[in-house]
Amino acid sequence: MEENTNTFQGTFIDLFAGIGGFRIAFSKEGYKCVFSSEINKHCQEVYFNNYNELPYGDITKINPKDIPDFDILTGGFPCQPFSICGRRKGFEDTRGTLFFNICNIIKEKQPKVVVLENVKHLVHHDKGNTFKVIIESLEDLGYWVTYKVLNAKDFGVPQNRERIIIVASKYSKFDFNKLHYNLTPPKVKDILDDKIENVQYLSKDEYTLLDEVRQQDSGLLFVGYRNKGIWKKGIRPNTEHLSRVHRQPNRIYSVEGIHPTIPSQETSGRFFIYLPEIDKVRKLTINECYKLMGFPEDFKKSNIIGEAYKQIGNSVCVSLIQEIARQISEQGLLMEVKSNGLQRKIVRTFQQSLFAKIG
């Protein structure tokens, strides 16, 4: 991939690295990666092919003392339920989870900023307990913590993908209100490949187009569905075309709108688009899926097509994370300033009230 030419901003580590979405984003903004960790062997191979670095494997086997010093910790971590037993125990509640390993690294290395990404429903996971412990643990480690659900479509890619971003910083709070949003997202047609080969087109009898099409508030333009023989028992009237287990792959969206979230469990690329100018329905190419996530054209994908689909569905939107990286620098989060203890106490009180409502 292209070398970064931006002014050096600082260093970061890439945990639960996947195929390096965080790495691309932060590197574009002038940050240097000094350590990475990813347990999946297929992801490790792709990571090495793109960055010439083989990530460390199991994060539970990492001694934090062995990690080079760094400014920012990044990671799209798995969420697991924590046992809080009705009492606030913060950092101690993370024991036995992968988040505990993140906390151990933070405690030992004391980074200036921590950036974590997860699905938006994290706030409701385990009746809100998981999210509560995550925030309180970061605060107990001495950080200001802010968070917000962001959508990839607001950062230059035509995909409706909502994810929660948590930013913990030692010296001052990260302000999400300062993010630069793209209020007019591109359309799917803007990222389509100019030349395609061996792509799957559907015949007319394999799909049904809707008589009336209406663009959804999200920007999705649902125009039809694939005619698939599926279990229809217990399905509401007029939704027979939707799979009982995994509905989105049976829907067809117009390239004049945006695309739904590329799921992490996808391994066969069941994403079909309608091209009105030629009145045809075809499958998205794997390259187009990567462009929907903001990955560069020269990114080296897995040679195993199922892994390539799964890896991009598990990744982060590069352009969204790049804006976070840019704002960390612009907001001066890497510069040490005196914190206001009273303000921190007020913020904690407000967050505890919020957690009580979630629970």
C-alpha contacts under 8 A as a table, 3 or more apart, distances in Angstrom:
res1	aa1	res2	aa2	distance
1	M	50	N	6.64
1	M	51	Y	7.97
1	M	296	P	7.75
1	M	298	D	5.74
1	M	299	F	6.27
4	N	27	S	6.33
4	N	28	K	5.65
4	N	29	E	7.89
4	N	30	G	6.71
5	T	28	K	7.82
5	T	30	G	7.23
6	N	28	K	6.89
6	N	29	E	6.10
6	N	30	G	4.75
7	T	29	E	7.78
7	T	30	G	5.32
8	F	30	G	4.60
8	F	31	Y	5.84
8	F	32	K	7.49
9	Q	29	E	7.48
9	Q	30	G	5.26
9	Q	31	Y	5.14
9	Q	32	K	7.90
9	Q	329	S	7.14
10	G	30	G	7.34
10	G	31	Y	4.99
10	G	32	K	6.32
10	G	70	F	7.71
10	G	71	D	6.18
10	G	72	I	7.91
11	T	31	Y	5.36
11	T	32	K	4.67
11	T	33	C	5.75
11	T	34	V	6.55
11	T	70	F	5.07
11	T	71	D	5.16
11	T	72	I	6.35
12	F	31	Y	6.79
12	F	32	K	6.16
12	F	33	C	4.96
12	F	34	V	6.19
12	F	35	F	7.42
12	F	70	F	5.33
12	F	71	D	5.58
12	F	72	I	4.43
12	F	73	L	5.61
12	F	74	T	7.08
13	I	33	C	5.52
13	I	34	V	5.77
13	I	35	F	4.82
13	I	36	S	5.70
13	I	70	F	6.84
13	I	72	I	6.53
13	I	73	L	5.18
13	I	74	T	6.12
14	D	17	A	5.29
14	D	20	G	7.64
14	D	22	F	6.87
14	D	23	R	6.58
14	D	33	C	7.01
14	D	35	F	6.27
14	D	36	S	4.50
14	D	37	S	6.38
14	D	73	L	6.73
14	D	74	T	5.33
14	D	75	G	6.02
15	L	36	S	5.64
15	L	37	S	4.92
15	L	38	E	6.70
15	L	59	I	8.00
15	L	73	L	7.48
15	L	74	T	6.04
15	L	75	G	4.70
15	L	76	G	7.36
15	L	77	F	7.70
16	F	36	S	7.90
16	F	37	S	5.78
16	F	38	E	5.02
16	F	39	I	7.58
16	F	75	G	5.52
16	F	76	G	5.95
16	F	77	F	5.95
17	A	20	G	5.35
17	A	21	G	7.51
17	A	22	F	7.29
17	A	23	R	7.92
17	A	36	S	6.49
17	A	37	S	5.89
17	A	38	E	5.28
17	A	55	P	7.96
17	A	75	G	6.54
17	A	76	G	7.31
18	G	21	G	7.47
18	G	38	E	6.06
18	G	40	N	7.62
18	G	43	C	5.52
18	G	44	Q	7.45
18	G	47	Y	7.53
18	G	311	Q	7.04
18	G	314	N	7.42
18	G	315	S	6.54
19	I	43	C	5.46
19	I	44	Q	7.31
19	I	46	V	6.15
19	I	47	Y	5.19
19	I	311	Q	6.84
19	I	312	I	7.88
19	I	315	S	7.00
20	G	23	R	4.88
20	G	24	I	6.22
20	G	47	Y	6.40
20	G	315	S	7.76
21	G	24	I	5.35
21	G	25	A	6.35
21	G	295	F	7.60
21	G	315	S	6.07
21	G	316	V	5.50
21	G	317	C	6.95
21	G	318	V	5.56
22	F	25	A	5.19
22	F	26	F	6.09
22	F	74	T	7.04
22	F	75	G	7.46
22	F	316	V	7.02
22	F	318	V	6.77
22	F	321	I	6.59
22	F	322	Q	7.97
23	R	26	F	5.41
23	R	27	S	5.81
23	R	33	C	6.90
24	I	27	S	5.21
24	I	28	K	6.13
24	I	318	V	6.86
25	A	28	K	5.34
25	A	29	E	6.82
25	A	318	V	5.29
25	A	319	S	6.70
25	A	321	I	5.79
25	A	322	Q	4.36
25	A	325	A	7.18
26	F	29	E	5.22
26	F	30	G	6.66
26	F	31	Y	5.44
26	F	32	K	7.61
26	F	321	I	7.49
26	F	322	Q	5.93
26	F	325	A	5.66
27	S	30	G	5.18
27	S	31	Y	4.87
27	S	32	K	6.01
27	S	33	C	7.40
28	K	31	Y	7.34
28	K	322	Q	7.21
29	E	322	Q	6.88
29	E	325	A	6.55
29	E	326	R	6.09
33	C	36	S	7.55
34	V	68	P	6.74
34	V	70	F	7.23
35	F	55	P	7.51
35	F	67	I	6.92
35	F	68	P	7.14
36	S	54	L	7.94
36	S	55	P	4.88
36	S	56	Y	6.12
37	S	55	P	4.67
37	S	56	Y	4.42
37	S	57	G	5.67
37	S	58	D	7.25
37	S	59	I	6.49
38	E	41	K	7.96
38	E	43	C	7.24
38	E	44	Q	6.40
38	E	55	P	5.66
38	E	56	Y	6.15
38	E	57	G	5.20
38	E	58	D	6.83
38	E	59	I	7.49
39	I	43	C	7.94
39	I	44	Q	7.31
39	I	56	Y	7.34
39	I	57	G	4.30
39	I	58	D	5.11
39	I	59	I	7.45
40	N	43	C	5.36
40	N	44	Q	6.15
40	N	57	G	7.57
41	K	44	Q	4.91
41	K	45	E	6.30
42	H	45	E	5.23
42	H	46	V	6.55
42	H	302	S	7.48
42	H	307	E	7.27
43	C	46	V	5.15
43	C	47	Y	6.00
43	C	311	Q	7.20
44	Q	47	Y	4.99
44	Q	48	F	6.12
44	Q	54	L	6.11
44	Q	55	P	6.09
45	E	48	F	5.20
45	E	49	N	6.23
45	E	54	L	7.35
45	E	302	S	7.89
46	V	49	N	5.07
46	V	50	N	6.31
46	V	300	K	6.87
46	V	301	K	6.36
46	V	302	S	5.92
47	Y	50	N	5.35
47	Y	51	Y	5.97
47	Y	52	N	7.39
47	Y	53	E	6.83
47	Y	54	L	6.69
47	Y	55	P	7.36
48	F	51	Y	5.34
48	F	52	N	4.59
48	F	53	E	4.67
48	F	54	L	4.95
48	F	55	P	7.54
49	N	52	N	5.77
49	N	53	E	7.82
49	N	300	K	6.71
50	N	299	F	6.78
50	N	300	K	6.08
56	Y	59	I	7.54
58	D	61	K	5.55
58	D	62	I	7.10
59	I	62	I	5.28
59	I	98	L	7.81
59	I	101	N	6.93
60	T	98	L	7.24
60	T	101	N	6.24
62	I	66	D	7.56
63	N	66	D	5.53
63	N	67	I	7.32
64	P	67	I	5.44
64	P	104	N	7.01
64	P	105	I	5.05
64	P	108	E	6.32
64	P	109	K	7.21
65	K	68	P	7.86
65	K	108	E	6.93
65	K	109	K	7.61
69	D	109	K	6.56
70	F	73	L	7.57
70	F	109	K	7.61
70	F	111	P	6.24
71	D	111	P	4.91
71	D	112	K	5.27
71	D	113	V	6.52
71	D	334	L	7.34
72	I	111	P	5.53
72	I	112	K	6.00
72	I	113	V	4.75
72	I	114	V	5.58
72	I	115	V	7.41
73	L	106	I	7.93
73	L	111	P	6.66
73	L	113	V	6.44
73	L	114	V	4.70
73	L	115	V	6.16
74	T	114	V	5.96
74	T	115	V	4.76
74	T	116	L	5.78
75	G	115	V	6.61
75	G	116	L	5.07
75	G	117	E	6.41
76	G	116	L	5.65
76	G	117	E	4.55
76	G	118	N	5.83
76	G	316	V	7.73
77	F	98	L	7.77
77	F	99	F	7.31
77	F	116	L	7.00
77	F	117	E	6.80
77	F	118	N	6.67
78	P	98	L	7.27
78	P	99	F	7.86
78	P	118	N	7.47
79	C	98	L	7.92
79	C	99	F	7.57
79	C	118	N	7.80
79	C	122	L	7.31
79	C	130	T	7.50
80	Q	97	T	6.42
80	Q	98	L	7.70
80	Q	130	T	6.96
81	P	125	H	7.16
81	P	126	D	5.70
81	P	129	N	7.25
81	P	130	T	5.35
82	F	93	D	6.09
82	F	94	T	6.12
82	F	97	T	7.51
82	F	126	D	7.93
82	F	129	N	6.83
82	F	130	T	5.65
82	F	133	V	7.37
83	S	93	D	6.23
83	S	129	N	7.94
84	I	87	R	5.84
84	I	88	R	6.63
84	I	89	K	6.92
84	I	93	D	5.94
84	I	129	N	7.19
84	I	133	V	7.79
88	R	133	V	7.95
89	K	92	E	5.62
89	K	93	D	5.73
90	G	93	D	5.57
90	G	94	T	7.47
90	G	133	V	5.59
90	G	134	I	7.70
90	G	136	E	5.22
90	G	137	S	4.51
90	G	140	D	6.64
91	F	94	T	5.72
91	F	95	R	7.81
91	F	100	F	7.59
91	F	103	C	7.42
91	F	133	V	7.43
91	F	136	E	7.36
91	F	137	S	4.40
91	F	138	L	7.63
91	F	140	D	6.77
91	F	141	L	7.77
92	E	95	R	5.95
93	D	133	V	6.78
94	T	97	T	5.71
94	T	98	L	7.96
94	T	99	F	6.26
94	T	100	F	4.82
94	T	133	V	7.32
94	T	134	I	7.90
94	T	137	S	7.91
95	R	100	F	5.41
96	G	100	F	6.85
97	T	100	F	5.40
97	T	101	N	7.40
98	L	101	N	5.33
98	L	102	I	6.88
99	F	102	I	5.03
99	F	103	C	6.29
99	F	134	I	7.86
100	F	103	C	4.98
100	F	104	N	6.14
101	N	104	N	5.01
101	N	105	I	6.33
102	I	105	I	5.23
102	I	106	I	6.25
103	C	106	I	4.96
103	C	107	K	5.96
103	C	137	S	7.62
103	C	138	L	7.50
103	C	141	L	7.96
104	N	107	K	5.05
104	N	108	E	6.19
105	I	108	E	5.23
105	I	109	K	5.87
105	I	110	Q	7.81
106	I	109	K	5.30
106	I	110	Q	5.12
106	I	111	P	6.31
106	I	141	L	7.66
107	K	110	Q	5.64
107	K	141	L	6.48
111	P	114	V	7.01
111	P	170	K	7.86
112	K	169	S	5.71
112	K	170	K	5.36
112	K	171	Y	7.44
112	K	333	L	7.29
112	K	334	L	5.92
113	V	167	V	7.06
113	V	168	A	5.62
113	V	169	S	4.34
113	V	170	K	6.51
113	V	333	L	7.13
113	V	334	L	7.25
114	V	166	I	7.83
114	V	167	V	5.65
114	V	168	A	4.94
114	V	169	S	6.32
115	V	165	I	7.10
115	V	166	I	5.75
115	V	167	V	4.72
115	V	168	A	6.59
116	L	165	I	5.82
116	L	166	I	5.07
116	L	167	V	6.56
117	E	163	R	6.78
117	E	164	I	5.78
117	E	165	I	4.75
117	E	166	I	6.38
117	E	316	V	7.97
118	N	122	L	6.72
118	N	163	R	5.76
118	N	164	I	5.40
118	N	165	I	6.77
119	V	122	L	5.76
119	V	162	E	7.14
119	V	163	R	4.77
119	V	164	I	5.85
120	K	123	V	6.88
120	K	149	V	6.11
120	K	162	E	6.18
120	K	163	R	4.71
120	K	164	I	4.80
121	H	124	H	5.41
121	H	125	H	6.45
122	L	125	H	5.00
122	L	128	G	7.72
122	L	130	T	7.42
122	L	131	F	6.25
122	L	164	I	7.65
123	V	128	G	5.41
123	V	130	T	7.39
123	V	131	F	5.17
123	V	132	K	7.85
123	V	358	I	7.79
124	H	127	K	5.22
124	H	128	G	4.44
124	H	129	N	7.79
124	H	130	T	7.92
124	H	131	F	7.41
124	H	358	I	7.27
125	H	128	G	5.31
125	H	129	N	6.89
125	H	130	T	5.91
125	H	131	F	7.05
126	D	129	N	5.51
126	D	130	T	5.97
127	K	130	T	7.71
127	K	358	I	7.39
127	K	359	G	5.81
128	G	131	F	5.60
128	G	132	K	6.19
128	G	355	F	7.31
128	G	358	I	5.77
128	G	359	G	5.39
129	N	132	K	5.05
129	N	133	V	6.18
129	N	359	G	7.08
130	T	133	V	5.38
130	T	134	I	6.28
131	F	134	I	5.05
131	F	135	I	6.29
132	K	135	I	5.44
132	K	136	E	6.14
132	K	355	F	6.33
133	V	136	E	5.10
133	V	137	S	5.76
134	I	137	S	5.23
134	I	138	L	6.36
135	I	138	L	5.33
135	I	139	E	6.27
135	I	145	V	6.82
136	E	139	E	4.99
136	E	140	D	6.02
137	S	140	D	5.02
137	S	141	L	6.32
138	L	141	L	5.11
138	L	142	G	6.75
138	L	143	Y	5.83
138	L	144	W	7.89
138	L	145	V	7.12
138	L	168	A	6.95
139	E	142	G	5.18
139	E	143	Y	4.79
139	E	144	W	6.27
139	E	145	V	6.69
140	D	143	Y	7.22
142	G	170	K	6.49
143	Y	168	A	5.53
143	Y	169	S	5.19
143	Y	170	K	4.72
143	Y	171	Y	7.67
144	W	168	A	5.37
144	W	169	S	5.25
144	W	170	K	6.12
144	W	171	Y	7.48
144	W	172	S	6.48
144	W	173	K	5.45
144	W	344	R	7.42
145	V	166	I	7.09
145	V	167	V	5.81
145	V	168	A	4.34
145	V	169	S	6.63
145	V	173	K	6.69
145	V	174	F	7.68
146	T	166	I	5.97
146	T	167	V	5.50
146	T	168	A	6.49
146	T	173	K	6.83
146	T	174	F	6.39
146	T	175	D	7.68
147	Y	164	I	6.86
147	Y	165	I	5.49
147	Y	166	I	4.31
147	Y	167	V	6.08
147	Y	176	F	7.81
148	K	164	I	5.52
148	K	165	I	5.56
148	K	166	I	6.82
148	K	176	F	7.25
149	V	162	E	6.30
149	V	163	R	5.36
149	V	164	I	4.10
149	V	165	I	6.19
150	L	154	D	7.82
150	L	162	E	5.48
150	L	163	R	5.55
150	L	164	I	6.14
150	L	165	I	7.05
151	N	154	D	5.70
151	N	155	F	7.49
151	N	160	N	6.38
151	N	161	R	5.22
151	N	162	E	4.32
151	N	163	R	6.46
152	A	155	F	5.38
152	A	156	G	7.23
152	A	157	V	6.23
152	A	158	P	7.61
152	A	159	Q	6.08
152	A	160	N	6.17
152	A	161	R	5.20
152	A	162	E	6.56
152	A	293	M	7.97
152	A	317	C	6.22
152	A	319	S	7.78
152	A	320	L	6.07
153	K	156	G	6.02
153	K	157	V	5.19
153	K	158	P	5.30
153	K	159	Q	5.17
153	K	160	N	5.49
153	K	161	R	6.92
153	K	182	N	7.80
153	K	185	P	5.68
153	K	186	P	7.96
153	K	258	I	7.92
154	D	157	V	7.38
154	D	181	Y	5.37
154	D	182	N	4.90
154	D	183	L	6.06
154	D	184	T	7.57
154	D	185	P	6.18
154	D	320	L	7.99
155	F	181	Y	5.86
155	F	182	N	5.39
155	F	185	P	7.41
155	F	319	S	5.88
155	F	320	L	5.37
155	F	323	E	7.93
156	G	182	N	6.04
156	G	185	P	5.68
156	G	186	P	6.46
156	G	319	S	6.81
157	V	185	P	6.46
157	V	186	P	6.18
157	V	187	K	7.98
157	V	291	K	7.80
157	V	292	L	5.74
157	V	293	M	6.75
157	V	294	G	6.46
157	V	319	S	7.72
158	P	185	P	5.99
158	P	186	P	5.28
158	P	187	K	5.29
158	P	188	V	5.57
158	P	257	G	7.65
158	P	258	I	4.63
158	P	259	H	6.03
158	P	292	L	6.24
159	Q	188	V	7.99
159	Q	258	I	5.42
159	Q	259	H	4.63
159	Q	260	P	5.71
159	Q	261	T	6.16
159	Q	292	L	6.13
159	Q	293	M	7.65
160	N	218	S	6.71
160	N	219	G	7.65
160	N	220	L	7.70
160	N	258	I	6.82
160	N	259	H	6.12
160	N	260	P	5.08
160	N	261	T	5.47
161	R	260	P	6.96
161	R	261	T	4.89
161	R	262	I	7.76
167	V	174	F	6.53
168	A	173	K	7.51
168	A	174	F	7.51
169	S	172	S	6.15
169	S	173	K	6.28
169	S	174	F	7.07
169	S	333	L	6.70
170	K	333	L	7.81
170	K	336	E	7.98
171	Y	333	L	6.48
171	Y	334	L	7.70
171	Y	335	M	7.23
171	Y	336	E	5.60
171	Y	337	V	5.47
171	Y	338	K	6.73
171	Y	339	S	6.07
172	S	333	L	6.31
172	S	337	V	7.36
172	S	339	S	6.71
173	K	333	L	7.78
174	F	328	I	7.34
174	F	331	Q	7.30
174	F	333	L	7.30
175	D	178	K	5.87
175	D	179	L	7.82
175	D	331	Q	7.89
176	F	179	L	5.60
178	K	327	Q	7.58
179	L	323	E	6.88
179	L	324	I	7.44
179	L	327	Q	6.88
180	H	323	E	7.30
182	N	185	P	6.06
186	P	190	D	6.31
186	P	258	I	7.50
187	K	190	D	5.42
187	K	191	I	7.55
187	K	255	V	6.40
187	K	256	E	5.67
187	K	257	G	5.16
187	K	258	I	5.26
188	V	191	I	5.71
188	V	192	L	6.75
188	V	254	S	7.87
188	V	255	V	4.66
188	V	256	E	6.39
188	V	257	G	6.15
188	V	258	I	5.31
188	V	259	H	6.56
189	K	192	L	5.35
189	K	255	V	4.85
189	K	256	E	6.33
191	I	288	E	6.57
191	I	291	K	6.53
191	I	292	L	7.31
192	L	288	E	6.00
193	D	196	I	6.34
193	D	285	T	7.99
193	D	287	N	7.65
193	D	288	E	6.60
196	I	199	V	6.56
196	I	285	T	7.82
199	V	282	R	7.15
199	V	283	K	6.49
199	V	284	L	7.81
199	V	285	T	6.78
200	Q	282	R	5.65
200	Q	283	K	5.46
201	Y	280	K	7.31
201	Y	281	V	5.78
201	Y	282	R	4.13
201	Y	283	K	6.37
202	L	205	D	7.99
202	L	206	E	5.91
202	L	207	Y	7.18
202	L	280	K	7.51
202	L	281	V	5.64
202	L	282	R	5.96
203	S	206	E	5.42
203	S	207	Y	7.40
203	S	281	V	7.94
204	K	207	Y	6.02
204	K	208	T	7.72
205	D	208	T	7.58
205	D	227	N	7.67
206	E	226	R	5.86
206	E	227	N	5.29
206	E	228	K	7.75
207	Y	224	G	7.12
207	Y	225	Y	5.64
207	Y	226	R	4.13
207	Y	227	N	4.98
208	T	224	G	5.48
208	T	225	Y	5.54
208	T	226	R	6.32
208	T	227	N	6.74
209	L	223	V	5.75
209	L	224	G	4.08
209	L	225	Y	6.60
210	L	213	V	6.35
210	L	223	V	5.51
210	L	224	G	5.11
212	E	223	V	7.98
213	V	221	L	7.24
213	V	222	F	6.73
213	V	223	V	5.71
214	R	221	L	6.52
214	R	222	F	7.21
215	Q	219	G	6.08
215	Q	220	L	5.87
215	Q	221	L	4.63
215	Q	222	F	6.99
215	Q	257	G	7.59
216	Q	219	G	5.36
216	Q	220	L	5.31
216	Q	221	L	6.29
216	Q	222	F	7.80
217	D	220	L	7.36
219	G	257	G	5.70
219	G	258	I	5.59
220	L	253	Y	6.97
220	L	254	S	7.95
220	L	257	G	5.32
220	L	258	I	5.05
220	L	259	H	6.11
220	L	260	P	6.85
221	L	253	Y	5.43
221	L	254	S	5.51
221	L	255	V	7.96
221	L	256	E	7.17
221	L	257	G	5.12
221	L	258	I	6.97
222	F	251	R	7.09
222	F	252	I	6.14
222	F	253	Y	4.63
222	F	254	S	6.54
223	V	251	R	7.93
223	V	252	I	5.94
223	V	253	Y	5.50
223	V	254	S	6.17
223	V	274	Y	7.60
224	G	251	R	6.07
224	G	252	I	5.01
224	G	253	Y	6.97
225	Y	241	H	6.57
225	Y	242	L	7.95
225	Y	250	N	5.54
225	Y	251	R	4.36
225	Y	252	I	5.13
226	R	241	H	7.17
226	R	250	N	5.27
226	R	251	R	6.39
226	R	252	I	7.09
227	N	241	H	6.69
227	N	250	N	7.93
228	K	241	H	6.94
228	K	250	N	7.71
230	I	241	H	7.84
230	I	243	S	6.62
231	W	243	S	7.68
231	W	244	R	7.24
232	K	235	I	5.47
232	K	240	E	5.97
232	K	244	R	7.77
235	I	239	T	6.60
235	I	240	E	6.22
235	I	244	R	7.53
236	R	239	T	5.75
236	R	240	E	7.16
237	P	240	E	6.74
238	N	241	H	7.72
239	T	242	L	5.61
240	E	243	S	7.64
241	H	250	N	7.05
242	L	246	H	7.83
242	L	247	R	4.91
242	L	248	Q	7.43
242	L	250	N	6.09
242	L	251	R	7.34
243	S	246	H	5.34
243	S	247	R	4.43
243	S	248	Q	7.82
243	S	250	N	6.87
244	R	247	R	6.42
246	H	249	P	6.94
247	R	250	N	5.96
247	R	251	R	7.26
248	Q	251	R	5.38
248	Q	260	P	7.81
249	P	252	I	7.77
249	P	270	R	5.30
249	P	271	F	5.74
249	P	272	F	7.59
250	N	270	R	7.73
251	R	272	F	7.49
252	I	271	F	7.58
252	I	272	F	5.43
252	I	273	I	5.44
252	I	274	Y	6.52
252	I	281	V	7.94
253	Y	257	G	7.44
253	Y	258	I	7.90
253	Y	259	H	6.92
253	Y	272	F	6.99
253	Y	273	I	5.10
253	Y	274	Y	5.99
254	S	257	G	5.83
254	S	258	I	7.78
254	S	273	I	5.60
254	S	274	Y	4.69
254	S	275	L	6.40
254	S	276	P	7.48
255	V	258	I	6.83
255	V	259	H	7.97
255	V	273	I	6.25
255	V	274	Y	6.18
255	V	275	L	6.10
262	I	266	E	7.67
262	I	289	C	7.73
262	I	312	I	7.83
262	I	313	G	5.23
263	P	266	E	5.68
263	P	310	K	7.82
263	P	313	G	4.92
263	P	314	N	7.29
264	S	310	K	5.47
264	S	311	Q	7.20
264	S	312	I	7.39
264	S	313	G	3.96
264	S	314	N	4.61
265	Q	310	K	6.01
265	Q	313	G	7.14
266	E	269	G	6.33
266	E	270	R	7.74
266	E	306	G	7.79
266	E	309	Y	6.11
266	E	310	K	5.33
266	E	313	G	6.94
267	T	305	I	7.51
267	T	306	G	4.25
267	T	307	E	6.46
267	T	308	A	7.68
267	T	309	Y	5.21
267	T	310	K	5.25
268	S	305	I	7.51
268	S	306	G	5.68
268	S	309	Y	6.76
269	G	283	K	7.71
269	G	284	L	7.41
269	G	286	I	7.40
269	G	306	G	7.94
269	G	309	Y	6.25
270	R	283	K	7.01
271	F	283	K	5.59
271	F	284	L	5.69
272	F	281	V	6.48
272	F	282	R	5.33
272	F	283	K	4.26
272	F	284	L	5.86
273	I	281	V	5.52
273	I	282	R	5.57
273	I	283	K	6.23
273	I	284	L	6.74
274	Y	279	D	7.12
274	Y	280	K	5.84
274	Y	281	V	4.44
274	Y	282	R	6.67
275	L	278	I	5.88
275	L	279	D	5.68
275	L	280	K	5.47
275	L	281	V	6.22
275	L	282	R	7.95
276	P	279	D	4.60
276	P	280	K	6.82
284	L	288	E	6.15
284	L	289	C	6.79
285	T	288	E	5.15
285	T	289	C	6.51
286	I	289	C	5.08
286	I	290	Y	6.53
286	I	308	A	7.60
286	I	309	Y	6.94
287	N	290	Y	5.20
287	N	291	K	6.38
287	N	297	E	7.84
288	E	291	K	4.96
288	E	292	L	6.22
289	C	292	L	5.06
289	C	293	M	6.84
289	C	309	Y	7.88
289	C	312	I	7.43
290	Y	293	M	5.25
290	Y	294	G	6.56
290	Y	295	F	5.48
290	Y	296	P	7.91
290	Y	312	I	6.37
291	K	294	G	4.88
291	K	295	F	5.37
291	K	296	P	7.02
291	K	297	E	7.48
292	L	295	F	7.67
293	M	312	I	7.48
293	M	315	S	7.95
293	M	316	V	6.97
293	M	317	C	4.69
293	M	318	V	6.29
293	M	319	S	7.83
294	G	317	C	5.91
294	G	318	V	5.10
294	G	319	S	5.79
295	F	299	F	6.82
295	F	317	C	7.91
295	F	318	V	6.35
296	P	299	F	5.55
301	K	308	A	6.11
302	S	305	I	6.71
302	S	307	E	6.44
302	S	308	A	5.13
303	N	307	E	8.00
303	N	308	A	7.31
304	I	307	E	5.37
304	I	308	A	6.25
305	I	308	A	4.96
305	I	309	Y	6.36
306	G	309	Y	5.35
306	G	310	K	6.27
307	E	310	K	5.02
307	E	311	Q	5.85
308	A	311	Q	5.20
308	A	312	I	6.34
309	Y	312	I	5.51
309	Y	313	G	6.32
310	K	313	G	5.18
310	K	314	N	6.26
311	Q	314	N	5.12
311	Q	315	S	6.23
312	I	315	S	5.03
312	I	316	V	7.93
316	V	321	I	7.41
317	C	320	L	5.49
317	C	321	I	6.44
318	V	321	I	5.28
318	V	322	Q	5.99
319	S	322	Q	4.94
319	S	323	E	6.37
320	L	323	E	5.36
320	L	324	I	6.68
321	I	324	I	5.01
321	I	325	A	6.24
322	Q	325	A	4.95
322	Q	326	R	6.13
323	E	326	R	5.00
323	E	327	Q	6.14
324	I	327	Q	5.18
324	I	328	I	6.26
325	A	328	I	5.24
325	A	329	S	6.83
326	R	329	S	5.45
326	R	330	E	6.26
327	Q	330	E	4.75
327	Q	331	Q	5.65
328	I	331	Q	5.43
328	I	332	G	6.27
328	I	333	L	5.48
328	I	334	L	7.32
329	S	332	G	5.20
329	S	333	L	6.38
329	S	334	L	6.94
330	E	333	L	7.91
332	G	335	M	5.52
333	L	336	E	7.64
339	S	344	R	7.94
340	N	343	Q	5.35
340	N	344	R	6.37
341	G	344	R	5.06
341	G	345	K	6.31
342	L	345	K	5.10
342	L	346	I	6.36
343	Q	346	I	5.09
343	Q	347	V	6.26
344	R	347	V	5.14
344	R	348	R	6.20
345	K	348	R	5.08
345	K	349	T	6.26
346	I	349	T	5.17
346	I	350	F	6.35
347	V	350	F	5.17
347	V	351	Q	6.21
348	R	351	Q	5.13
348	R	352	Q	6.13
349	T	352	Q	5.21
349	T	353	S	6.36
350	F	353	S	5.17
350	F	354	L	6.34
351	Q	354	L	4.88
351	Q	355	F	6.12
352	Q	355	F	5.05
352	Q	356	A	6.20
353	S	356	A	5.14
353	S	357	K	6.60
354	L	357	K	5.23
354	L	358	I	6.43
355	F	358	I	4.97
355	F	359	G	6.08
356	A	359	G	5.19
